Amino acid sequence: MCRPTNHSDRRGGLPLRSYGLIFAAALLLPLTQTSAGAQDSYPSKTIRIVVPYPPGAVTDSVTRPIAAELSKRLAQPVIVENKPGGGTLVGTQAVKYSPPDGYTLLFQADSLVTNLYTIKQPNYKLSDFKPVGMISGGAYVMVTSTSHPFRNLQDLIGYGREHPGELNYASTGPGSPASIIAAELGLAAKLEWTKIPFKGGAEATQAVMSRDVHAFVASQGAPLIHSGSDKMRMVAISSKKRSELLPDVPTFSELGYPTVVLESWNAFFVRSDTPEPIAAKLRATLEEIMASSAIKQQLKFMKLPPYEGTVDELPAKMEKQLVDFVEDARRLGIEPQ
């Protein structure tokens, strides 16, 4: 009679397949220990914050003092790297394709959401990133040159109606707040104007001051960081109610355009597959920094209000924002490019 064969060694040891399993586990153990060790020792080298906007914009003024504080608290260099282009796609994709190790952070705003519709091939999803720090909230202000004949929004609209085809505005991309608000205002006020493209907010703001364009919709704090800010006039803000930091700037709503409402946020992100212990350390550190009096004072000086909400709430907010934006974009005739 044939008996089942037991593939053990001649000394009555373990079956051969058991030795194979033990050997495989031994090979995996150093990798597991290395991964855990990397998380425990984080950070051990330079961290970079990718800003997908040109230097000189409000994003720089917000990011750099936070980067300095992050460097102090984590005891490692933290550098800010500007990667503008493609309506913020260049910088965003640079972070998406970087290692998920917590050494590359992304500074982003609403464009992270709106680009998913306005750009045909953004090559990322919201789920590719997870937020680790809320920076600020706020809205957007429409600015014009003080050298132009319009002193308020009504004057600007009146000029556009009296000079068909002449009025223009600066835009930093199809999904930028400038394009969205200009389209919404154009529809509500029956106003036709021409979009003039720029790489970033700093260039667009400079174009307003030099009278190369008639108007630009900038981040709430942008007009205050330019040395020639006295050459610009803020004619309206896109918030639901007047900002306590800019009490003299009327809302589009109170000027008769209640559909022109767009509130903003700024946040730091890492890749979504970054190990949770690393992401948690960044979240905790950034929360401490944003609660510090120095950073609060910096934001107040720039007229940027703190974000009302938590970092954990942002992913759901972005998903809803995308749904709402797609509906609004189709209503406004904004097509993917």
Helices and strands as residue ranges (DSSP letters): H 16-40, E 47-51, H 58-74, E 78-82, G 86-88, H 89-96, E 104-108, H 111-118, G 126-128, E 129-136, E 140-145, H 153-162, E 168-171, H 177-189, E 194-197, H 201-209, E 215-219, G 222-225, G 229-231, E 232-237, E 266-271, H 276-291, H 293-301, G 311-313, H 314-332
